[in-house]
């Protein structure tokens, strides 16, 4: 289980790996390669890792928490990380290395405890990257972190969403958890004119601030923390 909490001072690395759209065999091989790296001897400062397998468009994402940004960047500059990239490079068509800090977490009222990332619960997880010019990043974070308690009550199957700010100022990530695929699509099928006015206005401002975006949906297939040896599901 990996816990997301904005006050723990940790840095979070999001590795975003792309493949040909229906390359499920490549995804399976890539998951196995990264899982072995996660289960190996951890580099200094690594607190936890979670491995995500895409649902409908082949891809892999990992969220790795580090004790500090310094530990994260030290790993990025290490020979061990270069070896990891070489192992992955023959399988993925692209790999974005995204250094972030967690700035906000919101949850459904029925969700008890911290936001956790675990293969023990079959969440339908959405990860969206919104690219932004640095001078607009703070404004985009403000829109994405506005409290929407009344709106959240209207979303059956919604669990949580967490907002991560890119440390280089060029992007913001929205990491959202849903109880099922049906709940996820039920929300996205609601006509926007039926949303609360303040939500529509905030969404419009966020769109205008976003230069481009990319997203995919995933399930968590493996996680490991320094406190807990491992929790896994086949993927």
Buried (B, 14 or more C-beta within 10 A) or exposed (E): BBBBBBEEEBBBBBBBBBBEEEBEEBBBBBBEBBBEBBBEEBBEBBBBBBBBBBBEBBBBBBBBBBBEBEBBBBBEEEEEBEEBEEEBEEBBBEBEEBBBBBBBBBBBEEBEEEBBBBBEBEBBBBBBBBBBEEEBBEBBBBBBBBEBEEBBEBBEBBBBBBBBBBBEBBBBBBBBBBBEBEBBEBBEEEEEEEBEEEBEEBBEBBEEBBEEBBEBBBBBBBBBBEEEEEBBBEB
